[in-house]
Amino acid sequence: MIEHSVFALPFAYIASLTAMHEDEGRIDWWTLLLVTVAMVGLRTFAMAANRIIDREIDARNPRTAGRELVTGAVTVRSAWTGALVAAAFFLGAAALLNPLCLALAPVAVVPMVVYPYGKRFTHFPHAILGLAQAIGPVGAWLAVTGSWSWDAVILGLAVGLWIGGFDLIYACQDVASDREHGVKSTPARFGVAASLYGARVCHVLTTVLLAWYALATHAGTFFWTGLVVVAATFVYEHSIVRPDDLSRLNRAFFTVNGVIGICLFVFTLIDLFARGLSIV
């Protein structure tokens, strides 16, 4: 799922490139390629599992009734085949990175499968999604160094709150269908207004954690500039979505959040080069 990888992949790159800068001061292109394969593979597996597990729920929701597994354009068998192939790429990349990545790979898979089931037993499945996405930067750092880093955890928490927050926004469009069919979500339980407020809190905390990460990794002026842009983008995102007007929700979800990830990655890359990161 290349188009959805744009959310998490830039932060995996931020973590891996920062670790490379701190480790040897140069880009390890082979490791970066394996990180990319692992991230896209796991993201594709997660999306496929989500679609397979949720196909009956999707069929009852007018917004998702046209998805391929619902209409029969893609069979469940084909979907599982694609999911398992993607998982194989993920595990293969993890094995090629280092023993710790391979040992922890199953841990990364678990929340990807639990998340779609979450809406059946908790009103906070968005938190499970946030946890699943928080793993990315931590795994990317481990891929480079083979050792634990609390700096990566800070970045991972920022990513988890960011994605959990905008998933709260995205879920607001399905309130009526979720309530009708007993699907659990924060908007369905607490309402759209409360969910949008929760998303704002998540994104404020995201900004704070990114600032903490900048301090912990001794980031320079360019990173801080990127963080200011990200904070302004958050303000814009929350200004265009209101409880009584969700007409621009897709712009807030896809366009704005895509800009956030790519923007911070670009500024981080410039910052790392300015601080001496070498491409050879």
C-alpha positions, 0 to 999 in steps of 0.5 A: 500500500504505497499510498498509505505508506506515506503516513508512516514511512517518512518517520521510519526514515527520520529514525533510521537516518538519525541513527545513521548520523549518530552511529557512523555519520553516513547513509547505509543505503542497503539498510535503508532499502531493507527498512523500506521493504519492511515498512511497506510489507508490513503496512500492506499486510496490515491493510489487507488483514484489515480489509479481510477481517472487516469485510462484513462490517464494510458491506453494511457501511455505504462508504465502504460497500464498494471495496473490492472484497465486498463486491467480489472484485478480489476474492478472500483467498487472493487477499490472504495470498497478497497479505502473506506475500507482504508478510514474507517480505517484511520478515525477510527484510527483518531477517536481513537486518539483524537478529534483534529485528527478526526476533521482534518482528512477530511483536510488530505483526500482533497489533496489526491484526488486533486493530481491526478486531478492536472495534468489536470490543473497545470504543478506543480502537484508534489507540491500538492503531496508534500503538501499531504505528508507533512501532515503525520508528522504533523498528527503524532505529533498531534496524540501524543500530541493533540496540534499543533507543529511548530517542526512537521511543519518543519519536514512536510515541509522537507518531502513534499519537499523530496517527491515532489522532487523525484516525479519530477524525477519520472515524467521525464520518462513520458515526451513523453507520457504526451506531446502527450496526453496533461497531465500536469507536470513540465517535460512536460512543462519545460523539463527533465533538468529543472525538475532534477535541480528543484529536486536538489533544493528541496532536498537541501532545504530538508536537510536544513529543517532536520537540522533545525528540529534537532536544534529545537528538540535538536537532538543528535549526532546520528540524525546528523549522520543520516542526513549526510548519508541522504545528501550523499544519495541525492548526489548519487541519483542525480549522477545516473540520468541525462537528457540524461540517465534515465536508473537508474531512478527506482533505484533512485526512489524506492531504494534510497528514501526507504533507505533515510526514513528508514535510518533517522528513524533508526538513530533517534530512536537510538538518542531518546533512547540515550537521554532517550526514554523508551519503557515502 
